[in-house]
Amino acid sequence: MRRIWAALTTAAITASALTGCGLSSDTKSDDTVASAAATGEVKGKVSLQTWALKPKFTEYVQGVIDGFKQKYPGVEVEWLDQPGEGYSDKVLSQAAAGTLPDVVNLPPDFALPLARKNLLLDVAKADPKLADEYVAGGVDAYRFTGQDGTFGYPWYLNTDVNYWNADLLAKNGLDPKKLPTTLDELIAQARVFKEKAGGDTYLMSRKPGLGDLVDAGVKVMAEDGRSFTFNTPEAAALLDKYRAAFKEGLLPKDVLTDTYAGNSKLFNAGTAAWTTGGANFITGVGTDNPSLAPKIVPSPAMGTPPLYVQGLSIPKSSRNPAAAVALARWVTSPENQARFAHLTSIFPSTKASASDPFFSKGDGTNAGDAKVVAFTSLAKAKILQPVQVDDAMSTVVKQQIALAISGETSSKQALDTAVERCNQLLKG
């Protein structure tokens, strides 16, 4: 499952790449396809493409398909599973050749360029109950700035939780029962921590990114999705806070360098008292550092929790849109998602799942508490970094933020430079 979640951070297929493959927009009317999906009979052949679920989850997916065929006896389902590596290229070639399956597993960043080319069905038109039955953040993940429509069913989700080393907190003058909930509180507690710990261990151990700017209320992109706008006074003020904290020695000296080990590794090694991670983080620590795991205390992410999404999209070219919509709904139903979540560390995207005690009630362990915190957080979780941001843009942003925090340039100048370069990359 690790490779599936790693795929969530893979760079999107760029619109320019799609154009380079000779791909043209689909001229079919959304209303025409949506009407066929809403009123057509669920029968005939329909294809489903997943991403790296074989062989580990073969039995589960086949069971879901068998259940669908029992519900709709006139349907034949072809299941295609693509390897984890090279999936974006595979989708690109399918789109260029006009051979996309009827239901395709696409994270939002892969769906965006296809939506821009008018290749994906606006599933909200075909399924008016979509927004009522799925969590808002998951649905919003498939609504793109500058595009009119909802281009996928949210499938399985995850988010981040704060993790704290209770022993390190207590040892260095902090109360594990009074954890910081804002950046200002975090910085204040980091100052107390440093006074006791000196320079060997840290409370804060990561620099900010675009997600932190979004969480601070900064508008990262223009409404039309054609330019970045995060060079604001509010964004500069946030970087100024981190620069002051870095100057005070509240963060590791190498936090701005490419050789930095990362705050999760420092946390696991016992030299950082705070990190973030998914709901199964404590379980992983229990394997890598068994003595640390019992000392960990989870808490909700500060501000808006980040949302990680996988979903199912339906190409407008589908020859069987009625069966495609029915299959997408079936795969993402509360029951089928719950079965999937029992097998691995993901969460369902349906509102009905909120009452499932497997997710909403702990088992008395800190790992169980973390799962409940993560699941509860999904109700307000959002994708914080725009899906338009690719690897090249991320590199630019990281470099400029590092320059600002180190004091080599002003926060405003760093943001202006980052916005200018990202806009150049966005225009291709």
N, C-alpha and C positions, 0 to 999 in steps of 0.2 A: 504493500500500500504506500510505502514511502515514495516510490517513483511516481505514483499518481499525484501526490501532493506536490512533489517537486515540479510537476508539469504546470501547476498553477502559476508559477513564476516565470515560465518560458515566455520569451518575447512573442508578440503577436505577429501574424502574417501581415505584412504591410500592404497597404492599398496599391502602392506602386508595383509591388511584386505581382499582385494579381493582374494589374494592367499589363505588365510585361509578359504575362502568359497568354495574352490575347483574350482575357475574360471580358465578356460584355454583360451589361445589366440584364436581368430577367424582365421582360416586358409584360408578364402576366399581371393582371390586376389583383391587388391584395384582396379586394372584396370578392372577386370571382373565386379565388382559391379558398378563402375563408368560408364562403357560402358552401362550397363543395365539402369542406371539412366538417362543417356544422350540420349539414343536412344529409350527407351521403351515408350509404349503408356500410357498416364495418365488415368487409369481406375482401377476398382476394389476397394478393401477395403484398407484403410490406417488409422492408428491410430496416434493421437496427444496427448502427455502428457504435461500438464502445471503444474505450481507450485503455489498453493494457490491463484488462480484467481476467484474461486467460493466463495461466491455468488455475490460479489461486481461487478465483470466484466463478469458475465454470459451472459448478453445481448450482450455485445461487442464481446466476443469470438464466440458466436453462430452466430452473424452476419457475422463475418469473414469466418466461416465455410460454411454458406449458400452461400456466394459470391463465394467461391471456387467450390462448387457443381454446381452453375449456370455456371461457366466457363468451368467446366469439368463434363458434365451431367452423365458420366459413373462411377463416383466416389462415394463411400460411406465412410464417415469420422466418426470414433469413437473418441470422445473426452473424455480423462481421466484427471481429475484434482486431484492432491494429496495435502493433508494438508501441511501447512508450516512446522510444527514440524515433525521431523523424515524423512524428504524427502531423505536425504543422505542414510539412511538405506534402504528406499524403493527402490531407484535406485540400491543400492548394491545387494539387494535380487533379483531384476529383472535381473540384469546382470548375477548373479550366476546361475539363473534358465534358462537363455536364453530367457526371455520373455520381453525384452525391447520393448516398442512401436516403431513404424516406425519413428516418430519424437519426440524427447525428449527435454524438457526445461532443459538445463544444464548450469550453470555458469561455467567459465573456470576451477575453482578448482575442480569441480565435473567431468568435462570432461577429465581432465588430466589422472587420473588412468585408465580410460576406454581406452583412446588412447594408453597408455603404454601397455595395454593388447591386442592391435590391434583389438579392438571391434568397433571402430567408423570409418565411411567412411571419407576418405579425400575428403571433398566436393569441394575443388578447382579442383580436377580431374574431378568430375562430372559436375562442373559448372565453366567453364573457365572465365566467366564474373564477378565472385565473387569479385575479388580485384578491379575491375573497378567501381563497383556499390555501394560498402559499404565503410565506412570510414576506413582509414588505421589502426587506433588503435583498432577498433572493430574486424577486420580480424586478426590482429596480436595477439589479446587476445586468439585466438584458434590455434596459432602456438606455440608449446611448445619446450623449450630448450631440445635438445637431441632426439626429435621426428621429423620425416619427414612428413609434411602434414599440412592441415588446417582442424580442426575437429569440426567446427560449423559455423553456420550463426549468426553473431551478431544480436541481436534483439533490446531490448531497453537499453538505456545508461543513465549514469549520471556522474557528475563530481563535484568538489568542487570549490567554489568561496571564495575569501577573503572578510570578512565583517569588517567594521571599525565603531566605535562610533565617529562620527564627533564632537560631543560636547566635549567628553573627550579629543580628540586630540587637539582641539583649546584651551581648558582650560589649557592644560599642554604643551603649547609651540610648537605645531606641526600644520602644514597646511594640512587640509583634502583634498586639491587639489594637494598635492605633496606626495602621498602615497609611501611607500617603495616598491621596485620591486625585491630586492635581500636580502639575509640574512645579508650581511654587512650593507646595508641601514637600515634594520629593527633594528639591534643592535644599530646603531648610533642614530636612532630616539628613541629607548627604553631608551637610556642614557639621552637624553634631557627630555623625559617624566618623568623619575625617579627624575630628579633634581627638577621638579616642583611638582610632585605628592607625593614625599616621598615614603613610603612603603605601602600605602593603596590601590593603584590601579596600574595596570601594562599594558604595551603595549604587551610584550611577556608573554605568559602564558602556553606554552606547551614544552615538551622535544622532541627531534627528534626521528625518527624511521627509519626503513629500506628504506622507500620511500624517505626520505630526503637524504640518502646516494646515492640512485639511481639517484636522481635529481642533485646531485653534481658530477655525472660522474663516480661513483664507480661501478665497475662490481661486482654484488652481487653473481652471480653463474657462474660456468665454462660452457663452450660451450656445454658440453655433459649433463648438468643438474644433474650431480652426486655429486657435491660438492659445498660448499659455498666458496666465495673468497673475502668477503668484509672487511677483515682485511688489508687494504691498508693504505699507508701514507696519501692519500687524505681523507679517512674516519676518520682517527685519527685527522687530522687537523680540520675537521668539528666538531667533538666532543670537541676538545680543545676550539673552539670558544664558544660553549655553556657552557663549564665549566667556562670560563672566565666571561661570561655574568651572570652565576649563582652566581659566587663569588662576582660580583659587586652588586648583589641584583636586577638584571634586571628581574628576574623571581620570582614567589612566592616560599617561602621557602619549602612548602609541595608539589611542583610540581613533585618531584621524589618519593613520597610515594604512597602506595596503597589507602590511604584515600583521595587523591586529588580529588576534586569535578569535575575537568575538565574545560577546557578553555571556552567551550560553556556556561556552567552554570555561570561561572564568568562574561562572556560577558552579558548574560541576566540579571545578577544582577547588572550590571553597575560597576564592579570592574576590568574588563579587557576591553581594547579598541580594541582588535582584536581577531577574531576567523575565522574559516573556516566552510563551510557547503554547502549543496546542493542548487539548484536554488530556492527552495521554503522556504529557511530559514527565510526570512523576514516575510513571511506569518505566520509561526509558532510563531515568536516573537510577531507579531501583536495580537495573541491570548493570549500569556503568559504575555507580557509586552507591552501593547499598547502605552505607552508614549515613549518607546525606539525605536520602529519600524521606525518612521519618521526620526530619527537621523542617521540611518544606511546608509553607503555608500559602495557599492560593488566594487570590482576590480578583475581582473584576478588573478588566483593562481600564486604564484611566481614560476618561472621555468616551468617545465613540469606539466601540470594539471594531477591529478590522474584520472584514468578511472575506472568506475564501470560498469560491463557488465552482461547482461543476454543474452543467446543465445539458438539456436535450433541445436541439433546434430542428426545425422542419424546413427543408428547402422548398421554395415555391415550385420547383420543378417536379415535386413528388407526383407520381401518377395515381397515388392512392391517399389523398390528404385526409380523408375521413378515418381510415385505419391508422394513419400516422399520428394524428392527434390522439386517438383512442389509446394507442400504444404508449405514447409519451406520458399520458395521464396515468396509465396503468403502472409503468415502471416507477413513476414518482409518487405513487399513492402512499398514504400513511403506513399501510400494512407492509408493502414491499420495501419501503425505505427503512422501516423499523427492523425488518429482518436483516437488511444490509448492515445497519448500524450495530447489530448484535455480533456481527462477524468481524468488524474492524472499527477503527476510531474515527467515525464520521457522524454527522448529525443530519436528521431529515429536514426537509424544507417546507413541510406542510404545517399549517396552524393547528390542525387536529392533533399533531404529535405532542403539543404542549402538555396534554394531560397524561401522557405515557409515563408511569412511575420509573421506568428504566432510565429515563433522562432527567426527570425532575426531582428525584429523591436520591439522597446519598446513601452510602452503606456504612457510614461511620469511619471511613478512612479518609486521609487527605486526598488521595487519588479520586475517590468517589466525590468528595467536595469539589474538586477541580472540574469534574465532568458536569456537575450541576451548575457551577458558575459559568462554564462555557456555554452550556445549552441555554441557560437563562439569558445570557448576553446576546444570543442570536436574534432576539426580538428587536433589538435596536442596532445590530451590527450593520455596517455598510462597507462597500469597497472604497477604501480611502484614497488609494492612488489611481488616477484615471487609467483606464485600459489602453488609452492611446500612448502611454509612456512605454517606450521600448528600452532595450538594453543600452543603446547609445545615449539616450536621454538620461537614463538613470545614472550612467557614468558621469555625465556632465554635472548633474545635480549634486551628486556625492562630492565631486571635486570642488565645486564652488562652495558648498556648505563647509567643507573642511577648511578652505581658505578663510572663510568668514570666522569660524570658531577659533582658528589659530591666531587670528588677528592680522593676517597678511593682507587682508582687504576688508573694507567695510561690509556689513551685512547687506546694505542696500546695493552696493556695487556687485557683490557676489550674486545676488538674486537677479539683478538686471542682466548680468552676463549669462546666467543660466537660462533665463527666459528667452533671451535673444537667440542663443544657440539651439535651444529646444524647438523654438518656432521655425528655425531654419531646417532642422531635421524633420519636423512635422510636415513641412511643405515639400520635402523630398528632393 
